[in-house]
Amino acid sequence: MTRKLSPTEIAEDRAALKGILGLPDYQSVNQACTVEALLQLDETLKAAEHETARLRDVREQANKALLAAEDIETETGLALHGALRIAKAQVFAQYGPDSRAIESIGWKRASDRKRPTRKKVS
């Protein structure tokens, strides 16, 4: 990846271009450095700067929208989790600790739990 020019360097380059434009007898032997080529490069740079600024604004708006969506996702997830905890407790109260309904909500039935065993002392 190439190094990005600083705003100061770009301003200095534009000042140099303005100076070259003020020279009525400037003639470049290098076709890449003719007045027309330099002006075209400057216009392309201005267009790229404009597009970059526009896309930065779009990215900022997208980031704000993403944060808002994540907040909604978090709040809704917590609300669902809390409501389901209450609903599970209601299933437990309504159907009892050993019913098949307890299994349907992901809990173990009381009869399926392993009884604690006494450890032998040696």
C-alpha atoms as an extended CHARMM CRD file, in Angstrom:
* protein
*
       122  EXT
         1         1  MET       CA              0.0000000000        0.0000000000        0.0000000000  PROA      1               0.0000000000
         2         2  THR       CA              1.3010000000        3.4350000000       -0.8450000000  PROA      2               0.0000000000
         3         3  ARG       CA              1.6630000000        6.3090000000        1.5490000000  PROA      3               0.0000000000
         4         4  LYS       CA             -1.2280000000        8.7520000000        1.7370000000  PROA      4               0.0000000000
         5         5  LEU       CA             -0.4090000000       12.4150000000        1.1940000000  PROA      5               0.0000000000
         6         6  SER       CA             -1.1330000000       14.7920000000        4.0340000000  PROA      6               0.0000000000
         7         7  PRO       CA             -3.5420000000       17.6990000000        3.5160000000  PROA      7               0.0000000000
         8         8  THR       CA             -0.5210000000       20.0240000000        3.7560000000  PROA      8               0.0000000000
         9         9  GLU       CA              1.2650000000       18.2010000000        0.9390000000  PROA      9               0.0000000000
        10        10  ILE       CA             -1.8350000000       18.3470000000       -1.2540000000  PROA      10              0.0000000000
        11        11  ALA       CA             -2.2300000000       22.0730000000       -0.5410000000  PROA      11              0.0000000000
        12        12  GLU       CA              1.4180000000       22.6310000000       -1.4540000000  PROA      12              0.0000000000
        13        13  ASP       CA              0.9580000000       20.6530000000       -4.6830000000  PROA      13              0.0000000000
        14        14  ARG       CA             -2.0840000000       22.7200000000       -5.6030000000  PROA      14              0.0000000000
        15        15  ALA       CA             -0.1460000000       25.9150000000       -4.8970000000  PROA      15              0.0000000000
        16        16  ALA       CA              2.6310000000       24.6540000000       -7.1940000000  PROA      16              0.0000000000
        17        17  LEU       CA              0.0620000000       23.8440000000       -9.8880000000  PROA      17              0.0000000000
        18        18  LYS       CA             -1.3360000000       27.3620000000       -9.5650000000  PROA      18              0.0000000000
        19        19  GLY       CA              2.1900000000       28.6920000000       -9.9570000000  PROA      19              0.0000000000
        20        20  ILE       CA              2.7480000000       26.5860000000      -13.0920000000  PROA      20              0.0000000000
        21        21  LEU       CA             -0.5410000000       27.8340000000      -14.5340000000  PROA      21              0.0000000000
        22        22  GLY       CA              0.7910000000       31.3650000000      -14.0780000000  PROA      22              0.0000000000
        23        23  LEU       CA              3.7770000000       30.6350000000      -16.3150000000  PROA      23              0.0000000000
        24        24  PRO       CA              2.7070000000       31.5110000000      -19.8800000000  PROA      24              0.0000000000
        25        25  ASP       CA              5.6740000000       29.8320000000      -21.5310000000  PROA      25              0.0000000000
        26        26  TYR       CA              5.6970000000       26.5480000000      -19.5540000000  PROA      26              0.0000000000
        27        27  GLN       CA              6.2460000000       23.5790000000      -21.8710000000  PROA      27              0.0000000000
        28        28  SER       CA              6.8620000000       20.0860000000      -20.5420000000  PROA      28              0.0000000000
        29        29  VAL       CA              8.7260000000       17.4770000000      -22.5370000000  PROA      29              0.0000000000
        30        30  ASN       CA              7.1250000000       14.8080000000      -20.3540000000  PROA      30              0.0000000000
        31        31  GLN       CA              3.5250000000       14.2660000000      -21.4840000000  PROA      31              0.0000000000
        32        32  ALA       CA              2.5130000000       13.3500000000      -17.9220000000  PROA      32              0.0000000000
        33        33  CYS       CA              3.4650000000       16.8600000000      -16.7800000000  PROA      33              0.0000000000
        34        34  THR       CA              1.7480000000       19.0360000000      -19.3710000000  PROA      34              0.0000000000
        35        35  VAL       CA             -0.6820000000       21.6780000000      -18.0950000000  PROA      35              0.0000000000
        36        36  GLU       CA             -3.6070000000       19.6520000000      -19.4130000000  PROA      36              0.0000000000
        37        37  ALA       CA             -2.3960000000       16.4480000000      -17.7230000000  PROA      37              0.0000000000
        38        38  LEU       CA             -1.7940000000       18.2600000000      -14.4340000000  PROA      38              0.0000000000
        39        39  LEU       CA             -5.2390000000       19.8870000000      -14.5490000000  PROA      39              0.0000000000
        40        40  GLN       CA             -6.8360000000       16.5090000000      -15.3090000000  PROA      40              0.0000000000
        41        41  LEU       CA             -5.0400000000       14.9150000000      -12.3550000000  PROA      41              0.0000000000
        42        42  ASP       CA             -6.1640000000       17.7630000000      -10.0970000000  PROA      42              0.0000000000
        43        43  GLU       CA             -9.8020000000       17.3780000000      -11.2380000000  PROA      43              0.0000000000
        44        44  THR       CA             -9.6220000000       13.6150000000      -10.6710000000  PROA      44              0.0000000000
        45        45  LEU       CA             -8.1840000000       14.2100000000       -7.1990000000  PROA      45              0.0000000000
        46        46  LYS       CA            -10.9650000000       16.6880000000       -6.3610000000  PROA      46              0.0000000000
        47        47  ALA       CA            -13.5870000000       14.1820000000       -7.5120000000  PROA      47              0.0000000000
        48        48  ALA       CA            -11.9570000000       11.4320000000       -5.4230000000  PROA      48              0.0000000000
        49        49  GLU       CA            -11.8500000000       13.7210000000       -2.3820000000  PROA      49              0.0000000000
        50        50  HSD       CA            -15.5290000000       14.5590000000       -2.8510000000  PROA      50              0.0000000000
        51        51  GLU       CA            -16.4880000000       10.8820000000       -3.2080000000  PROA      51              0.0000000000
        52        52  THR       CA            -14.4050000000        9.9320000000       -0.1610000000  PROA      52              0.0000000000
        53        53  ALA       CA            -16.1190000000       12.6160000000        1.9390000000  PROA      53              0.0000000000
        54        54  ARG       CA            -19.5400000000       11.4550000000        0.7180000000  PROA      54              0.0000000000
        55        55  LEU       CA            -18.7580000000        7.8290000000        1.5390000000  PROA      55              0.0000000000
        56        56  ARG       CA            -17.4430000000        8.8000000000        4.9790000000  PROA      56              0.0000000000
        57        57  ASP       CA            -20.8280000000       10.4310000000        5.6410000000  PROA      57              0.0000000000
        58        58  VAL       CA            -22.5850000000        7.2820000000        4.4190000000  PROA      58              0.0000000000
        59        59  ARG       CA            -20.3630000000        5.1360000000        6.6640000000  PROA      59              0.0000000000
        60        60  GLU       CA            -21.1020000000        7.3750000000        9.6520000000  PROA      60              0.0000000000
        61        61  GLN       CA            -24.8510000000        7.1250000000        9.0150000000  PROA      61              0.0000000000
        62        62  ALA       CA            -24.5660000000        3.3540000000        8.5580000000  PROA      62              0.0000000000
        63        63  ASN       CA            -22.6310000000        3.0580000000       11.8250000000  PROA      63              0.0000000000
        64        64  LYS       CA            -25.3380000000        5.0260000000       13.6380000000  PROA      64              0.0000000000
        65        65  ALA       CA            -28.0260000000        2.8040000000       12.1100000000  PROA      65              0.0000000000
        66        66  LEU       CA            -26.0480000000       -0.2960000000       13.0700000000  PROA      66              0.0000000000
        67        67  LEU       CA            -25.7120000000        0.8670000000       16.6740000000  PROA      67              0.0000000000
        68        68  ALA       CA            -29.4460000000        1.5920000000       16.8330000000  PROA      68              0.0000000000
        69        69  ALA       CA            -30.2700000000       -1.8510000000       15.4060000000  PROA      69              0.0000000000
        70        70  GLU       CA            -27.8990000000       -3.5300000000       17.8770000000  PROA      70              0.0000000000
        71        71  ASP       CA            -29.5790000000       -1.6600000000       20.7550000000  PROA      71              0.0000000000
        72        72  ILE       CA            -33.0050000000       -2.8300000000       19.5840000000  PROA      72              0.0000000000
        73        73  GLU       CA            -31.6960000000       -6.3870000000       19.2090000000  PROA      73              0.0000000000
        74        74  THR       CA            -30.2400000000       -6.3420000000       22.7270000000  PROA      74              0.0000000000
        75        75  GLU       CA            -33.3280000000       -4.8160000000       24.3350000000  PROA      75              0.0000000000
        76        76  THR       CA            -35.6720000000       -7.1960000000       22.5240000000  PROA      76              0.0000000000
        77        77  GLY       CA            -33.5060000000      -10.2030000000       23.3650000000  PROA      77              0.0000000000
        78        78  LEU       CA            -33.4850000000       -9.2540000000       27.0400000000  PROA      78              0.0000000000
        79        79  ALA       CA            -37.2450000000       -8.6870000000       27.0170000000  PROA      79              0.0000000000
        80        80  LEU       CA            -37.8330000000      -12.1030000000       25.4210000000  PROA      80              0.0000000000
        81        81  HSD       CA            -35.4610000000      -13.7800000000       27.8640000000  PROA      81              0.0000000000
        82        82  GLY       CA            -37.2110000000      -12.2030000000       30.8510000000  PROA      82              0.0000000000
        83        83  ALA       CA            -40.6720000000      -13.0710000000       29.5540000000  PROA      83              0.0000000000
        84        84  LEU       CA            -39.6310000000      -16.6850000000       28.9040000000  PROA      84              0.0000000000
        85        85  ARG       CA            -38.2180000000      -17.0290000000       32.4310000000  PROA      85              0.0000000000
        86        86  ILE       CA            -41.6150000000      -15.9820000000       33.7860000000  PROA      86              0.0000000000
        87        87  ALA       CA            -43.4260000000      -18.2950000000       31.3260000000  PROA      87              0.0000000000
        88        88  LYS       CA            -41.2350000000      -21.2580000000       32.3680000000  PROA      88              0.0000000000
        89        89  ALA       CA            -42.0340000000      -20.5790000000       35.9920000000  PROA      89              0.0000000000
        90        90  GLN       CA            -45.7300000000      -20.5090000000       35.0460000000  PROA      90              0.0000000000
        91        91  VAL       CA            -45.3960000000      -23.8890000000       33.2660000000  PROA      91              0.0000000000
        92        92  PHE       CA            -43.7140000000      -25.2840000000       36.3890000000  PROA      92              0.0000000000
        93        93  ALA       CA            -46.4870000000      -23.9280000000       38.6070000000  PROA      93              0.0000000000
        94        94  GLN       CA            -49.3080000000      -25.0120000000       36.3140000000  PROA      94              0.0000000000
        95        95  TYR       CA            -48.1350000000      -28.4970000000       35.3180000000  PROA      95              0.0000000000
        96        96  GLY       CA            -45.9120000000      -29.5050000000       38.2320000000  PROA      96              0.0000000000
        97        97  PRO       CA            -42.2500000000      -30.4900000000       38.5510000000  PROA      97              0.0000000000
        98        98  ASP       CA            -42.6680000000      -34.0190000000       37.1410000000  PROA      98              0.0000000000
        99        99  SER       CA            -44.8160000000      -33.3520000000       34.0820000000  PROA      99              0.0000000000
       100       100  ARG       CA            -43.9010000000      -33.8550000000       30.4370000000  PROA      100             0.0000000000
       101       101  ALA       CA            -44.5620000000      -30.1340000000       29.9540000000  PROA      101             0.0000000000
       102       102  ILE       CA            -41.4110000000      -29.4370000000       31.9780000000  PROA      102             0.0000000000
       103       103  GLU       CA            -39.4010000000      -31.3660000000       29.3810000000  PROA      103             0.0000000000
       104       104  SER       CA            -40.9730000000      -29.3500000000       26.5640000000  PROA      104             0.0000000000
       105       105  ILE       CA            -39.4550000000      -26.1450000000       27.9440000000  PROA      105             0.0000000000
       106       106  GLY       CA            -36.0080000000      -27.6900000000       28.2820000000  PROA      106             0.0000000000
       107       107  TRP       CA            -36.0500000000      -28.5250000000       31.9890000000  PROA      107             0.0000000000
       108       108  LYS       CA            -35.5680000000      -31.9520000000       33.5720000000  PROA      108             0.0000000000
       109       109  ARG       CA            -38.4660000000      -33.6740000000       35.2020000000  PROA      109             0.0000000000
       110       110  ALA       CA            -38.0940000000      -34.2630000000       38.9320000000  PROA      110             0.0000000000
       111       111  SER       CA            -38.1820000000      -38.0410000000       38.4250000000  PROA      111             0.0000000000
       112       112  ASP       CA            -35.3320000000      -37.8390000000       35.8910000000  PROA      112             0.0000000000
       113       113  ARG       CA            -32.9350000000      -36.1910000000       38.2870000000  PROA      113             0.0000000000
       114       114  LYS       CA            -30.2440000000      -38.3920000000       39.7410000000  PROA      114             0.0000000000
       115       115  ARG       CA            -30.6250000000      -38.8630000000       43.4510000000  PROA      115             0.0000000000
       116       116  PRO       CA            -27.6210000000      -37.8600000000       45.5080000000  PROA      116             0.0000000000
       117       117  THR       CA            -25.6550000000      -40.7950000000       46.8620000000  PROA      117             0.0000000000
       118       118  ARG       CA            -23.9350000000      -40.9490000000       50.1720000000  PROA      118             0.0000000000
       119       119  LYS       CA            -20.1930000000      -41.0960000000       49.9160000000  PROA      119             0.0000000000
       120       120  LYS       CA            -18.6070000000      -43.9410000000       51.7870000000  PROA      120             0.0000000000
       121       121  VAL       CA            -16.0450000000      -43.0130000000       54.3600000000  PROA      121             0.0000000000
       122       122  SER       CA            -13.1070000000      -45.3690000000       54.3930000000  PROA      122             0.0000000000
